[in-house]
Amino acid sequence: MPRTTIRALALLQLALATALFAQTPTAPATSPSALTVQRIFSGEFNARGVGQLRWIEGGKAFLTVEPAAAGSGREIVRHETATDARTVLVSAAQLTPPGASAPLAFDAFAWSEDNTKLLLFTNTRKVWAPQHARRLLGPRSHVERAQEDRG
């Protein structure tokens, strides 16, 4: 076989091999319901926690803190146990102070015994103060301080 024929065949083989390997495979079409590694680690399947849940009226209902339906902030919601009826007791709008653009962010809440007053715990942090009666340095609440002042 002449040299030119061998070179021509070699070049032809090289061209064919390059053409075959140069094609990029297209990704197979996946349905939106297909489970992929990306979907697993995207947070799509993370469970949503209940958050604060407080039973009231001997189990007839419970209170939760939920994201506000409209806008930002959270609201306190009552759920009837028997019927699953949902009632917003304190809306995000009611938690927005006059002149403020956003509702209060709170860590916890407590109702008075007669359910007429609501105490919101905001900017919660430990405060260390000397406790003279016990000669200790430790966290004190305003309630403890008031009780010591009275006693």
BELRAHU-V966294 format. One record per residue. RES is the residue in one small letter. PHI is phi in degrees with one decimal (999 if undefined). NEAR is the number of other C-alpha atoms within 12 Angstrom. Layout:
RES/PHI/NEAR
RES/PHI/NEAR
This chain:
m/999/8
p/-65.8/8
r/-62.2/9
t/-64.8/10
t/-68.4/11
i/-64.1/12
r/-63.4/13
a/-63.8/14
l/-65.6/15
a/-64.1/14
l/-65.5/14
l/-64.4/14
q/-63.4/14
l/-62.9/15
a/-65.0/14
l/-65.6/14
a/-63.8/13
t/-63.0/13
a/-63.9/12
l/-68.4/12
f/-81.3/11
a/-77.5/11
q/-72.6/10
t/-90.1/9
p/-69.4/9
t/-85.8/7
a/-69.0/6
p/-65.4/7
a/-67.6/9
t/-111.6/10
s/-79.9/8
p/-60.8/8
s/-90.4/10
a/-71.0/12
l/-84.5/14
t/-124.9/14
v/-61.8/11
q/-61.2/11
r/-67.5/14
i/-61.7/13
f/-93.7/11
s/-80.7/11
g/96.2/11
e/-60.4/14
f/-101.2/13
n/-65.5/10
a/-75.3/8
r/-93.1/10
g/-75.0/11
v/-77.3/14
g/79.0/17
q/-73.7/22
l/-136.0/21
r/-130.8/23
w/-75.7/17
i/-134.7/19
e/53.1/16
g/64.1/10
g/95.5/15
k/-71.5/17
a/-154.2/22
f/-143.4/28
l/-109.8/33
t/-132.3/30
v/-107.1/33
e/-127.3/29
p/-59.7/24
a/-63.1/24
a/-64.2/16
a/-121.6/13
g/85.4/15
s/-99.0/19
g/92.7/24
r/-129.9/31
e/-136.8/33
i/-96.2/35
v/-122.4/30
r/-101.1/29
h/-120.9/26
e/-75.7/21
t/-67.4/18
a/-72.1/11
t/-107.4/12
d/62.9/14
a/-68.2/15
r/-114.0/18
t/-131.6/21
v/-79.7/24
l/-84.1/25
v/-132.7/29
s/-84.8/25
a/-62.1/29
a/-63.6/25
q/-70.9/20
l/-90.6/27
t/-94.9/21
p/-64.4/13
p/-57.2/11
g/85.0/9
a/-90.9/12
s/-98.6/14
a/-136.0/18
p/-69.0/25
l/-62.7/26
a/-92.9/23
f/-130.2/24
d/-91.9/17
a/-158.1/24
f/-145.5/25
a/-149.2/24
w/-94.8/19
s/-70.8/11
e/-57.2/11
d/-91.3/9
n/59.5/13
t/-103.2/10
k/-128.0/12
l/-120.2/19
l/-105.4/17
l/-105.8/21
f/-95.9/16
t/-120.3/15
n/48.3/12
t/-66.1/13
r/-156.1/11
k/-76.9/11
v/-120.1/15
w/-98.3/14
a/-142.3/18
p/-67.4/15
q/-106.2/18
h/-62.4/13
a/-64.4/14
r/-106.9/10
r/55.1/9
l/-123.8/12
l/-112.9/13
g/-163.7/16
p/-69.4/16
r/-133.3/20
s/-98.3/19
h/-65.1/14
v/-68.8/11
e/-60.9/16
r/-63.5/20
a/-65.4/11
q/-66.1/12
e/-67.4/15
d/-65.6/12
r/-74.9/8
g/-85.5/8
